[in-house]
Amino acid sequence: MPRELIDLLWRDHPGAPPAGRRGPKARVSTSEVVDAAIALADADAEGLAAVTVRTLAAELGLSTMSVYTHVNSRDDLLVMMADTVHARMPLPAYGRTGWRTRVRRVAEANHALLVRHPWLLDVTDQRTALGPGTIAKYDHELAALTPLGLDDVACDAALTFVLDLVRGAARSARPDPRAGELAAHWPAWGARLATYVGEDFALAQRVGAAAGAAMGDVADPAAAWEFALERALDGLAVLAGQA
C-alpha cells in the first residue's frame, strides 16, 4: 500500500518517510502518475470525469492495481493533482507595488490558473490545504495583503473573499455547450417573448435591453469579472479604512 496522503503530498521533502515498497522498481513514479492524471483532466472536456483509475492505468500502460501502489484512492489522487498544479502556478511578483495592485495580481493569477485548469473548480477536498504547493501559494498570497495592516484572522478572511470571487467568476466563464443557441433562436423567439411579457417586468426589460446592447450578448464574463474585482478591491479598502 502507498503512504498516507500527508506523506504522499510531501513525498519529495527530505523529511518524508521512505515509501517502503518491496519488489522490483516501479515502472513509473508517483509524480508521473499525478502528471498523467492532470494531462487527462486538461485534455478532456469532461475534466475530472475523464480521470478514472482504469483510464489512468491504460494511459500509463499499467494495471489498475499498479496505480493503487502510488495512490490510495481516486479522492487522494485529486488532492495530489490540485496541489501539484498549485506548486507549478506562476506566483505574481509584488516588488514595491501597493496592496491594491498586489491583490489584483493575486486575483488575476488565480483566474488564469482556473481558466487553464477548469477542473480545479470541482476539487473541493479541504485536505488540499495540507500540500506543499498549496501552502506555498497561500503564504505568497497572504503577503499581498500585509500592507493593509489587518489582523491574522481578517487577513485570512480577506484572501478567502478574493479567491471565492475568483472561483465564481471562473465558473461563470466556463464554456457553455449551448453557447450561441439563444442568438440563433432570437429572431424567432424575440417577438414571441415580447408577447408573453407584455408590459410586465418593466425594470427587467429596460435594464436587460441596455445591458444586452452594451455587451452585444446576454452576458460578458470578462466585463463582469473586471467589475466584480474592482468592487472587491473597494471593499478591502473600506475594511482597512483607506476608502
C-alpha positions in Angstrom: 0.0 0.0 0.0 1.2 3.6 -0.7 1.9 6.0 2.1 -0.7 8.1 3.8 -1.9 11.2 1.9 0.1 13.6 4.0 3.3 11.7 3.2 2.3 11.4 -0.5 1.8 15.2 -0.7 5.3 15.8 0.8 6.9 12.8 -0.9 9.8 14.9 -2.2 10.6 16.6 1.2 13.8 15.5 2.8 11.9 14.6 6.0 9.4 12.3 4.2 9.5 8.7 5.3 10.6 6.1 2.7 7.9 4.6 0.6 8.6 1.1 1.9 7.8 -0.5 -1.4 9.2 -4.0 -1.9 10.0 -5.9 -5.0 11.2 -4.6 -8.4 11.4 -0.9 -9.0 8.1 0.7 -10.2 7.9 1.4 -13.9 6.6 5.0 -13.2 7.0 7.3 -10.3 4.1 8.7 -8.2 4.7 12.1 -9.7 4.4 10.7 -13.2 1.1 9.1 -12.2 -0.2 12.5 -11.0 1.1 14.3 -14.1 -0.7 11.8 -16.3 -3.9 12.4 -14.4 -3.5 16.2 -14.8 -3.0 15.8 -18.5 -6.1 13.7 -18.8 -8.2 16.3 -16.9 -6.8 19.1 -19.0 -7.3 17.4 -22.3 -10.9 16.2 -21.9 -13.9 18.5 -21.9 -15.3 16.4 -19.1 -12.5 17.4 -16.8 -12.3 15.2 -13.7 -14.9 12.9 -15.1 -12.3 11.7 -17.5 -9.9 10.8 -14.7 -10.6 7.3 -13.5 -8.1 4.8 -12.2 -8.9 2.5 -15.0 -8.4 5.2 -17.7 -5.2 6.4 -16.0 -3.8 2.8 -15.8 -4.5 2.4 -19.6 -2.8 5.7 -20.3 0.3 4.7 -18.4 0.3 1.1 -19.6 -0.2 -0.2 -16.1 -2.7 -2.5 -14.4 -5.3 -0.8 -12.2 -3.7 -2.3 -9.1 -0.3 -0.8 -10.1 -1.9 2.6 -9.9 -3.1 1.9 -6.4 0.5 1.3 -5.4 1.0 5.0 -5.9 -2.3 6.5 -4.6 -4.7 5.2 -2.0 -7.8 6.3 -3.8 -9.2 8.5 -6.6 -10.0 11.1 -4.0 -6.4 11.2 -2.8 -5.3 11.5 -6.4 -7.5 14.6 -7.0 -5.9 16.3 -3.9 -2.4 15.5 -5.3 -3.4 16.8 -8.7 -4.6 20.1 -7.3 -1.6 20.6 -5.1 0.8 19.8 -8.0 -0.9 22.4 -10.1 -0.7 24.9 -7.3 3.0 24.2 -6.9 3.6 25.0 -10.6 1.5 28.1 -10.7 3.5 31.2 -11.6 3.3 33.3 -8.5 2.9 37.1 -9.2 5.8 39.4 -8.3 4.9 42.2 -5.9 8.0 44.4 -5.9 7.3 47.7 -4.3 3.7 47.9 -5.5 0.8 48.9 -3.2 -1.7 46.4 -1.8 -4.3 47.1 -4.4 -2.0 46.1 -7.3 -0.8 43.1 -5.3 -4.3 41.8 -4.6 -5.3 42.4 -8.2 -2.3 40.3 -9.4 -3.2 37.5 -7.0 -6.8 37.5 -8.3 -5.7 37.6 -11.9 -3.1 34.8 -11.4 -5.7 32.6 -9.8 -8.3 33.4 -12.5 -5.7 32.4 -15.2 -5.0 29.2 -13.3 -8.6 28.2 -13.3 -9.0 29.0 -17.0 -6.1 26.8 -17.7 -7.3 24.0 -15.4 -11.1 24.4 -15.1 -11.4 21.0 -13.4 -9.8 22.7 -10.3 -13.2 24.2 -9.6 -14.5 20.7 -8.9 -11.8 19.8 -6.4 -13.4 20.8 -3.1 -11.5 18.5 -0.8 -10.2 20.5 2.2 -7.2 18.2 2.5 -5.6 20.0 -0.4 -4.6 22.7 2.1 -2.1 20.2 3.6 0.0 20.1 0.4 3.4 21.9 -0.1 2.3 23.6 -3.3 -0.9 24.9 -1.7 0.8 26.1 1.5 3.5 27.9 -0.5 0.7 29.5 -2.7 -1.2 30.6 0.5 1.9 32.1 2.1 2.8 34.1 -1.0 -0.8 35.4 -1.4 -1.1 36.4 2.2 1.9 38.7 1.6 -0.2 40.7 -0.9 -2.5 41.7 2.0 0.1 42.5 4.7 0.2 46.3 3.7 -3.4 46.5 4.7 -2.4 46.0 8.4 -5.2 43.5 9.1 -5.0 41.1 12.0 -4.3 37.5 11.1 -7.9 36.3 11.1 -9.1 39.2 9.0 -6.1 38.7 6.6 -7.1 35.0 6.0 -10.8 36.0 5.6 -9.8 38.7 3.1 -7.8 36.3 1.0 -10.7 33.8 1.1 -13.1 36.5 0.0 -10.9 37.3 -3.0 -10.3 33.7 -4.0 -14.0 32.9 -3.7 -14.7 35.8 -6.0 -12.2 34.4 -8.5 -13.8 30.9 -8.4 -17.2 32.3 -9.0 -16.0 34.4 -12.0 -14.1 31.4 -13.4 -17.1 29.2 -13.0 -19.3 31.7 -14.9 -16.7 31.9 -17.7 -16.7 28.1 -18.3 -17.6 27.3 -21.9 -21.3 26.8 -22.3 -22.0 23.8 -24.5 -25.2 25.6 -25.7 -23.5 28.9 -26.4 -25.0 30.7 -29.3 -28.3 28.9 -29.1 -30.1 31.9 -27.8 -28.7 34.1 -30.5 -29.7 31.6 -33.1 -33.3 31.4 -31.9 -33.7 35.1 -31.0 -35.1 36.2 -34.4 -38.0 33.7 -33.9 -38.3 33.9 -30.1 -37.9 37.7 -29.6 -41.3 38.7 -30.8 -43.0 35.8 -29.0 -41.2 36.7 -25.7 -42.4 40.3 -26.1 -46.0 39.0 -26.5 -45.7 36.8 -23.4 -44.1 39.5 -21.2 -46.2 42.5 -22.4 -45.8 45.5 -20.1 -44.9 43.3 -17.1 -41.4 43.4 -15.6 -40.6 46.8 -17.0 -37.4 47.2 -15.0 -36.0 43.8 -16.2 -36.9 44.7 -19.8 -35.2 48.1 -19.6 -32.0 47.0 -17.8 -31.8 43.8 -19.8 -32.1 45.7 -23.1 -29.4 48.2 -22.1 -27.0 45.6 -20.8 -27.6 43.4 -23.9 -26.9 46.3 -26.2 -23.7 47.2 -24.3 -22.4 43.7 -24.2 -23.6 42.5 -27.6 -24.8 39.3 -25.9 -26.7 38.0 -22.9 -23.6 38.0 -20.8 -20.0 39.3 -20.8 -17.9 37.3 -18.3 -14.8 39.4 -18.8 -16.7 42.7 -18.1 -18.5 41.1 -15.1 -15.1 39.8 -13.8 -13.5 43.3 -14.0 -16.5 44.9 -12.4 -16.5 42.4 -9.5 -12.8 42.6 -8.9 -12.8 46.4 -8.7 -15.7 46.3 -6.2 -13.9 43.7 -4.2 -10.8 45.9 -4.0 -13.0 48.8 -3.0 -14.4 46.7 -0.2 -11.0 45.8 1.1 -10.1 49.5 1.1 -13.1 50.2 3.4 -12.0 47.3 5.7 -8.6 48.9 6.0 -10.0 52.4 6.5 -8.4 53.6 3.3 -11.5 54.4 1.3 
